[in-house]
Amino acid sequence: MPPNAALCSHSASRVFAGGIAMIKIETFMHILDLGGTFVFAISGAVAAINRRLDIFGILVLSFVTGNFGGITRDLLIGAFPPAALTNGKYLLVSIVAGLITFFWYAGVDRLRSPVLWFDAVGLSFFAVAGAQKAIEFGLSPVMSALLGMLTGVGGGMTRDVLLTEIPQVLRSDLYAVAALAGASIVVIGHMLGLPYGVSAVAGGVFCFALRFMAIRYGWHLPVAQLSAQGRSGLGGSNDDKSQ
């Protein structure tokens, strides 16, 4: 075989191998995205049922909880239109999750703290998938980790806002921090040249483990010991004593 032909054949094989690897990454990311959509949609449906919404409200909250984080991520990185609005699988998965929860809520509710645990799983899936998608769109390592975190917390934040609750990300034990940690592991793995499957599994497991430990043992970040209202009341009582 002529040298040029051998070189072309070698280059073609490398391109083909690279294409296969990219397809595997895309497939794995798609599975994580749909898996995160499903478990987040269940958490949204459980929360909706607990607030006595009708079946339409349950399905709406399932879709919003399962997809809003990914939609926000795609809008910020310029992936137009967002995958959740163009791929019918995301809508189908959200509806199936909502219907399963509606008709078999008793079975779902037997799980200990179902909203928290489904949230933890969805948080892990979305954090690692969101970070990888941000990397593929050329974002810096820091911004990729932050986008992974946003992907994980976006759906739950929207769910809580629609239910007129303070979002868990602002009050829950190591919620956004767990998502940021999992996304950061994916980013570090990419910088070290590790396969995405390895870094995604490591990041997802670490994110879930951190969230699990926070739920089980009440780990949380430091909070202010005295609110502004409390300080005002304390100041008022001191003034009263001085008079």
Residue frames relative to the residue before (quaternion, step in Angstrom):
aa qw qx qy qz dx dy dz
M 1.0000 0.0000 0.0000 0.0000 0.00 0.00 0.00
P 0.5005 -0.6554 0.4694 0.3157 3.63 -0.87 0.88
P 0.6272 -0.5684 0.3742 0.3788 3.60 -1.13 0.67
N 0.6570 0.5158 -0.3227 0.4453 3.58 0.94 -0.88
A 0.6483 0.5185 -0.3197 0.4567 3.56 1.01 -0.82
A 0.6465 0.5148 -0.3207 0.4628 3.57 1.01 -0.83
L 0.6407 0.5239 -0.3197 0.4612 3.57 1.03 -0.82
C 0.6539 0.5090 -0.3073 0.4678 3.57 0.97 -0.87
S 0.6465 0.5211 -0.3188 0.4571 3.56 1.01 -0.85
H 0.6529 0.5106 -0.3110 0.4650 3.58 1.01 -0.86
S 0.6528 0.5099 -0.3122 0.4652 3.59 0.97 -0.86
A 0.6476 0.5209 -0.3188 0.4557 3.56 0.99 -0.85
S 0.6546 0.5091 -0.3209 0.4576 3.59 0.98 -0.81
R 0.6411 0.5157 -0.3273 0.4647 3.58 1.06 -0.73
V 0.6396 0.5161 -0.3180 0.4727 3.57 1.01 -0.80
F 0.6505 0.5162 -0.3114 0.4620 3.56 0.99 -0.88
A 0.6588 0.5020 -0.3090 0.4674 3.59 0.95 -0.91
G 0.6455 0.5130 -0.3190 0.4673 3.56 1.02 -0.80
G 0.6399 0.5268 -0.3220 0.4576 3.56 1.04 -0.75
I 0.6375 0.5209 -0.3200 0.4688 3.56 1.03 -0.81
A 0.6494 0.5144 -0.3162 0.4623 3.58 0.97 -0.88
M 0.6535 0.5123 -0.3150 0.4596 3.59 0.97 -0.84
I 0.6292 0.5240 -0.3359 0.4654 3.58 1.03 -0.79
K 0.6486 0.5145 -0.3229 0.4587 3.59 0.97 -0.82
I 0.6451 0.5093 -0.3233 0.4690 3.59 0.98 -0.82
E 0.6594 0.5070 -0.3092 0.4610 3.56 0.92 -0.92
T 0.6495 0.5128 -0.3168 0.4635 3.59 0.98 -0.83
F 0.6608 0.5049 -0.3044 0.4645 3.57 0.93 -0.91
M 0.6437 0.5157 -0.3161 0.4688 3.57 0.99 -0.84
H 0.6467 0.5240 -0.3168 0.4548 3.56 0.99 -0.87
I 0.6409 0.5171 -0.3198 0.4685 3.59 1.01 -0.82
L 0.6533 0.5054 -0.3116 0.4697 3.58 0.96 -0.87
D 0.6408 0.5330 -0.3200 0.4505 3.56 0.98 -0.88
L 0.6957 0.4561 -0.2767 0.4810 3.59 0.87 -0.94
G 0.6303 0.5284 -0.3352 0.4596 3.58 1.04 -0.72
G 0.6563 0.4967 -0.3021 0.4809 3.56 0.99 -0.84
T 0.6195 0.5444 -0.3336 0.4567 3.55 1.04 -0.79
F 0.6707 0.5167 -0.2997 0.4397 3.57 0.92 -0.94
V 0.7342 0.4219 -0.2655 0.4609 3.60 0.69 -1.00
F 0.6266 0.5087 -0.3451 0.4791 3.60 1.07 -0.62
A 0.6267 0.5333 -0.3372 0.4574 3.58 1.04 -0.77
I 0.6239 0.5196 -0.3386 0.4756 3.60 1.05 -0.71
S 0.6571 0.5005 -0.3260 0.4599 3.59 0.91 -0.83
G 0.6373 0.5170 -0.3263 0.4691 3.57 1.07 -0.70
A 0.6580 0.5051 -0.3090 0.4652 3.58 0.99 -0.83
V 0.6316 0.5235 -0.3367 0.4623 3.60 0.99 -0.79
A 0.6596 0.5012 -0.3080 0.4678 3.57 0.93 -0.90
A 0.6492 0.5190 -0.3165 0.4571 3.59 1.02 -0.81
I 0.6507 0.5025 -0.3171 0.4728 3.59 0.97 -0.83
N 0.6441 0.5224 -0.3245 0.4549 3.59 0.98 -0.78
R 0.7102 0.4039 -0.2521 0.5186 3.58 1.18 -0.50
R 0.4917 -0.7166 0.3857 0.3097 3.58 1.32 0.37
L 0.2696 0.7458 -0.5580 0.2446 3.60 0.90 0.86
D 0.5061 -0.6211 0.4863 0.3487 3.59 -1.22 0.44
I 0.7390 -0.4471 0.2614 0.4309 3.57 -1.29 0.19
F 0.6214 0.5247 -0.3552 0.4608 3.61 1.06 -0.64
G 0.6531 0.5087 -0.3085 0.4685 3.57 0.95 -0.85
I 0.6235 0.5385 -0.3334 0.4583 3.57 1.07 -0.75
L 0.6825 0.4798 -0.2914 0.4680 3.58 0.91 -0.90
V 0.6215 0.5291 -0.3426 0.4651 3.59 1.03 -0.74
L 0.6888 0.4699 -0.2881 0.4708 3.56 0.87 -0.93
S 0.5934 0.5566 -0.3629 0.4542 3.59 1.11 -0.60
F 0.6856 0.4766 -0.2915 0.4668 3.57 0.86 -0.93
V 0.6640 0.5100 -0.3117 0.4493 3.58 0.87 -0.92
T 0.6863 0.4862 -0.2895 0.4570 3.58 0.85 -0.96
G 0.7183 0.4710 -0.2540 0.4447 3.56 0.97 -0.84
N 0.8147 0.3230 -0.1201 0.4664 3.57 1.08 -0.62
F 0.5675 0.6465 -0.4067 0.3075 3.60 1.05 -0.52
G 0.6062 0.5557 -0.3615 0.4393 3.60 1.06 -0.64
G 0.6852 0.4744 -0.2775 0.4780 3.58 0.94 -0.91
I 0.6242 0.5322 -0.3392 0.4605 3.58 1.04 -0.74
T 0.6524 0.5106 -0.3100 0.4665 3.58 0.93 -0.89
R 0.6372 0.5288 -0.3181 0.4616 3.59 0.96 -0.87
D 0.6875 0.4857 -0.2943 0.4526 3.59 0.81 -0.99
L 0.6391 0.5214 -0.3312 0.4583 3.59 0.99 -0.75
L 0.6909 0.4909 -0.2851 0.4477 3.59 0.94 -0.86
I 0.7381 0.3901 -0.2436 0.4937 3.62 1.00 -0.67
G 0.5570 -0.6488 0.3749 0.3581 3.60 1.25 0.05
A 0.4296 0.6700 -0.4882 0.3581 3.59 1.15 0.53
F 0.0893 0.8293 -0.5381 0.1214 3.57 0.22 1.32
P 0.5793 -0.3253 -0.7431 0.0795 1.54 -1.73 1.80
P 0.6695 -0.5120 0.3368 0.4197 3.62 -1.15 0.45
A 0.6080 -0.5986 0.3893 0.3471 3.55 -1.08 0.82
A 0.6507 0.5419 -0.3259 0.4204 3.59 0.98 -0.79
L 0.7032 0.4446 -0.2618 0.4892 3.60 1.21 -0.44
T 0.7227 0.4088 -0.2489 0.4986 3.59 1.22 -0.22
N 0.7127 0.3842 -0.2349 0.5378 3.58 1.17 -0.51
G 0.3858 -0.7697 0.4666 0.2027 3.56 -0.48 1.21
K 0.5142 0.6522 -0.4252 0.3598 3.61 1.20 -0.31
Y 0.6344 0.5427 -0.3412 0.4319 3.59 1.02 -0.73
L 0.6515 0.4915 -0.3059 0.4902 3.57 1.00 -0.81
L 0.6566 0.5189 -0.3118 0.4499 3.57 0.93 -0.93
V 0.6603 0.5042 -0.3099 0.4624 3.59 0.88 -0.91
S 0.6512 0.5187 -0.3161 0.4550 3.59 0.98 -0.84
I 0.6680 0.4976 -0.2996 0.4652 3.58 0.95 -0.89
V 0.6422 0.5198 -0.3236 0.4611 3.58 0.96 -0.88
A 0.6522 0.5107 -0.3125 0.4649 3.58 0.95 -0.88
G 0.6617 0.5074 -0.3051 0.4601 3.58 0.97 -0.85
L 0.6761 0.4883 -0.2966 0.4653 3.59 0.94 -0.86
I 0.6176 0.5359 -0.3460 0.4601 3.60 0.99 -0.78
T 0.6826 0.4785 -0.2890 0.4707 3.56 0.89 -0.93
F 0.6477 0.5312 -0.3265 0.4377 3.60 0.98 -0.79
F 0.7709 0.3770 -0.2037 0.4713 3.58 0.79 -1.00
W 0.7833 0.2377 -0.1383 0.5576 3.61 1.11 -0.54
Y 0.1280 0.8394 -0.5181 0.1029 3.54 1.02 0.80
A 0.6057 0.5729 -0.3612 0.4177 3.57 1.03 -0.75
G 0.6673 0.4922 -0.2996 0.4718 3.58 1.01 -0.80
V 0.6566 0.5006 -0.3095 0.4718 3.56 0.97 -0.85
D 0.6926 0.5082 -0.2775 0.4302 3.56 0.95 -0.93
R 0.5306 0.6203 -0.4252 0.3911 3.60 1.22 -0.23
L 0.5603 0.5871 -0.3944 0.4311 3.55 1.19 -0.44
R 0.5079 -0.6533 0.4657 0.3136 3.57 -0.99 0.77
S 0.8380 -0.0903 0.0049 0.5381 3.54 -0.74 1.14
P 0.0592 -0.8719 0.4835 0.0507 3.61 0.72 1.04
V 0.6417 0.5226 -0.3510 0.4381 3.61 0.88 -0.79
L 0.6714 0.5053 -0.3043 0.4487 3.58 0.91 -0.88
W 0.7008 0.4640 -0.2919 0.4564 3.59 0.87 -0.87
F 0.6465 0.4861 -0.3342 0.4838 3.61 0.95 -0.72
D 0.5969 0.5530 -0.3468 0.4666 3.55 1.10 -0.68
A 0.6643 0.5189 -0.3100 0.4397 3.58 0.91 -0.92
V 0.6607 0.4916 -0.3020 0.4801 3.58 0.97 -0.84
G 0.6751 0.4900 -0.2954 0.4657 3.58 0.87 -0.93
L 0.6074 0.5576 -0.3389 0.4531 3.54 1.07 -0.77
S 0.6682 0.5046 -0.2956 0.4598 3.58 0.93 -0.90
F 0.6608 0.5094 -0.3099 0.4558 3.59 0.87 -0.94
F 0.7293 0.4553 -0.2533 0.4435 3.54 0.74 -1.07
A 0.6195 0.5610 -0.3548 0.4191 3.61 1.00 -0.74
V 0.7242 0.4287 -0.2577 0.4747 3.59 0.82 -0.95
A 0.6503 0.4971 -0.3257 0.4732 3.61 1.04 -0.69
G 0.6592 0.5204 -0.3099 0.4457 3.58 0.96 -0.84
A 0.6434 0.5187 -0.3236 0.4608 3.58 0.98 -0.81
Q 0.6715 0.4980 -0.3064 0.4551 3.60 0.90 -0.86
K 0.6521 0.5044 -0.3268 0.4621 3.59 0.96 -0.78
A 0.6281 0.5205 -0.3328 0.4732 3.59 1.04 -0.72
I 0.6228 0.5323 -0.3361 0.4646 3.60 1.04 -0.76
E 0.6749 0.5065 -0.2972 0.4468 3.57 0.91 -0.93
F 0.6902 0.4404 -0.2784 0.5021 3.58 1.17 -0.49
G 0.6237 -0.6304 0.3079 0.3446 3.56 1.22 0.46
L 0.4002 0.7131 -0.4927 0.2977 3.61 1.14 0.36
S 0.5902 -0.5720 0.4349 0.3680 3.55 -1.22 0.51
P 0.6754 -0.5005 0.3373 0.4237 3.61 -1.19 0.39
V 0.6627 0.5060 -0.3202 0.4498 3.59 0.90 -0.88
M 0.6994 0.4635 -0.2788 0.4673 3.57 0.85 -0.94
S 0.6044 0.5491 -0.3568 0.4538 3.60 1.10 -0.61
A 0.6495 0.4999 -0.3163 0.4777 3.58 1.00 -0.80
L 0.6606 0.4999 -0.3122 0.4650 3.59 0.96 -0.82
L 0.6490 0.5002 -0.3257 0.4717 3.60 1.02 -0.74
G 0.6052 0.5383 -0.3550 0.4668 3.59 1.09 -0.62
M 0.6408 0.5098 -0.3166 0.4788 3.56 1.00 -0.83
L 0.6646 0.5068 -0.3109 0.4525 3.60 0.88 -0.92
T 0.6171 0.5425 -0.3452 0.4536 3.58 1.03 -0.76
G 0.6899 0.4969 -0.2800 0.4458 3.56 0.99 -0.84
V 0.7737 0.3796 -0.1985 0.4668 3.58 0.92 -0.86
G 0.5213 0.6970 -0.3999 0.2872 3.61 1.16 -0.47
G 0.6883 0.4892 -0.2937 0.4480 3.58 0.85 -0.93
G 0.6706 0.4956 -0.2982 0.4645 3.57 0.94 -0.88
M 0.6167 0.5382 -0.3452 0.4592 3.59 1.05 -0.72
T 0.6754 0.4929 -0.2960 0.4619 3.57 0.89 -0.93
R 0.6134 0.5464 -0.3408 0.4572 3.58 1.02 -0.77
D 0.6953 0.4758 -0.2839 0.4579 3.57 0.82 -0.98
V 0.6337 0.5259 -0.3359 0.4572 3.59 1.02 -0.76
L 0.6634 0.5005 -0.3050 0.4651 3.60 0.94 -0.86
L 0.7095 0.4091 -0.2503 0.5163 3.58 1.16 -0.57
T 0.4453 -0.7285 0.4157 0.3134 3.56 1.34 0.32
E 0.4706 0.6251 -0.4755 0.4022 3.54 0.89 1.02
I 0.5494 -0.5578 0.4846 0.3901 3.56 -1.24 0.37
P 0.4928 -0.6846 0.4338 0.3166 3.64 -0.65 1.03
Q 0.5740 -0.6182 0.4235 0.3300 3.54 -1.03 0.84
V 0.6045 0.5848 -0.3601 0.4035 3.56 1.05 -0.74
L 0.7027 0.4549 -0.2630 0.4797 3.60 1.17 -0.52
R 0.8034 0.2691 -0.1238 0.5166 3.58 1.18 -0.37
S 0.6243 0.5842 -0.3422 0.3898 3.59 1.19 -0.36
D 0.6048 -0.5874 0.4131 0.3444 3.53 -1.27 0.51
L 0.8489 -0.1710 0.0861 0.4926 3.58 -0.62 1.19
Y 0.2058 0.7962 -0.5363 0.1903 3.59 0.72 1.07
A 0.7534 0.3433 -0.1957 0.5256 3.57 0.52 -1.18
V 0.6039 0.5679 -0.3561 0.4314 3.59 1.06 -0.69
A 0.6429 0.5145 -0.3202 0.4684 3.59 1.00 -0.82
A 0.6531 0.5041 -0.3136 0.4702 3.59 0.97 -0.85
L 0.6553 0.5089 -0.3102 0.4641 3.58 0.96 -0.85
A 0.6381 0.5251 -0.3262 0.4590 3.59 1.02 -0.77
G 0.6726 0.4931 -0.3000 0.4631 3.59 0.91 -0.89
A 0.6582 0.4984 -0.3030 0.4760 3.57 0.97 -0.85
S 0.6355 0.5397 -0.3296 0.4429 3.59 1.01 -0.77
I 0.6215 0.5355 -0.3451 0.4560 3.60 1.04 -0.70
V 0.6280 0.5180 -0.3321 0.4764 3.59 1.03 -0.75
V 0.6617 0.5029 -0.3066 0.4640 3.58 0.92 -0.89
I 0.6612 0.4956 -0.3093 0.4707 3.61 0.91 -0.87
G 0.6329 0.5295 -0.3245 0.4624 3.58 1.02 -0.79
H 0.6389 0.5137 -0.3220 0.4735 3.58 1.01 -0.78
M 0.6631 0.5054 -0.3051 0.4602 3.60 0.96 -0.85
L 0.6992 0.4468 -0.2611 0.4933 3.59 1.14 -0.66
G 0.5079 -0.6785 0.4012 0.3474 3.57 1.28 -0.07
L 0.3830 0.7255 -0.4888 0.2968 3.59 1.17 0.45
P 0.5795 -0.5641 0.4378 0.3929 3.62 -1.12 0.52
Y 0.5740 -0.6199 0.4074 0.3469 3.57 -1.04 0.78
G 0.6051 0.5732 -0.3627 0.4168 3.58 1.02 -0.72
V 0.6611 0.5071 -0.3043 0.4618 3.58 0.98 -0.86
S 0.7095 0.4543 -0.2677 0.4674 3.57 0.80 -1.03
A 0.6334 0.5346 -0.3366 0.4469 3.61 1.05 -0.71
V 0.6582 0.4901 -0.3093 0.4806 3.58 0.94 -0.87
A 0.6615 0.5029 -0.3111 0.4613 3.58 0.91 -0.89
G 0.6790 0.4890 -0.2903 0.4643 3.58 0.91 -0.91
G 0.6669 0.5040 -0.3036 0.4572 3.57 0.95 -0.85
V 0.6583 0.4986 -0.3107 0.4706 3.58 0.93 -0.86
F 0.6674 0.4975 -0.3130 0.4573 3.59 0.92 -0.87
C 0.6313 0.5303 -0.3278 0.4613 3.59 1.00 -0.83
F 0.6867 0.4699 -0.2908 0.4724 3.59 0.84 -0.95
A 0.6519 0.5213 -0.3258 0.4440 3.60 0.93 -0.87
L 0.6556 0.5059 -0.3159 0.4631 3.57 0.96 -0.84
R 0.6636 0.4888 -0.2993 0.4807 3.57 0.97 -0.85
F 0.6230 0.5450 -0.3303 0.4536 3.58 1.03 -0.82
M 0.6852 0.4767 -0.2882 0.4693 3.57 0.85 -0.96
A 0.6327 0.5313 -0.3359 0.4524 3.58 1.04 -0.74
I 0.6639 0.4878 -0.3036 0.4787 3.59 0.98 -0.83
R 0.7122 0.4861 -0.2672 0.4303 3.56 0.85 -0.98
Y 0.8171 0.2498 -0.1005 0.5097 3.56 0.91 -0.92
G 0.5122 -0.6940 0.3961 0.3150 3.56 1.26 0.21
W 0.2467 0.7673 -0.5527 0.2118 3.59 1.06 0.66
H 0.1332 0.7849 -0.5964 0.1023 3.57 -0.98 0.79
L 0.5646 -0.5757 0.4687 0.3607 3.52 -1.33 0.30
P 0.6361 -0.5276 0.3783 0.4170 3.60 -1.17 0.38
V 0.1455 -0.7694 0.6173 0.0761 3.55 -1.10 0.75
A 0.6159 -0.5400 0.4134 0.3978 3.55 -1.24 0.41
Q 0.4406 -0.7232 0.4729 0.2433 3.55 -0.86 0.95
L 0.8002 0.1232 -0.0472 0.5851 3.58 1.13 -0.61
S 0.3686 -0.7471 0.5117 0.2103 3.57 -0.69 1.07
A 0.6697 -0.4776 0.3707 0.4313 3.54 -1.30 0.20
Q 0.6367 0.5245 -0.3238 0.4634 3.55 1.04 -0.79
G 0.6523 0.5102 -0.3138 0.4646 3.56 1.03 -0.81
R 0.6421 0.5149 -0.3263 0.4648 3.57 0.99 -0.80
S 0.6297 0.5346 -0.3291 0.4577 3.57 1.06 -0.79
G 0.6698 0.4937 -0.2969 0.4685 3.56 0.95 -0.89
L 0.6428 0.5222 -0.3238 0.4575 3.55 1.05 -0.78
G 0.6465 0.5196 -0.3114 0.4638 3.52 1.05 -0.86
G 0.6471 0.5286 -0.3151 0.4501 3.56 1.04 -0.82
S 0.6642 0.4977 -0.3191 0.4575 3.56 0.98 -0.81
N 0.6256 0.5327 -0.3393 0.4579 3.58 1.07 -0.69
D 0.6323 0.5361 -0.3198 0.4588 3.53 1.06 -0.86
D 0.6473 0.5302 -0.3196 0.4447 3.53 1.02 -0.90
K 0.6597 0.5174 -0.3106 0.4480 3.55 1.03 -0.84
S 0.6748 0.5182 -0.3024 0.4297 3.57 1.07 -0.76
Q 0.6168 0.5673 -0.3507 0.4180 3.57 1.21 -0.45
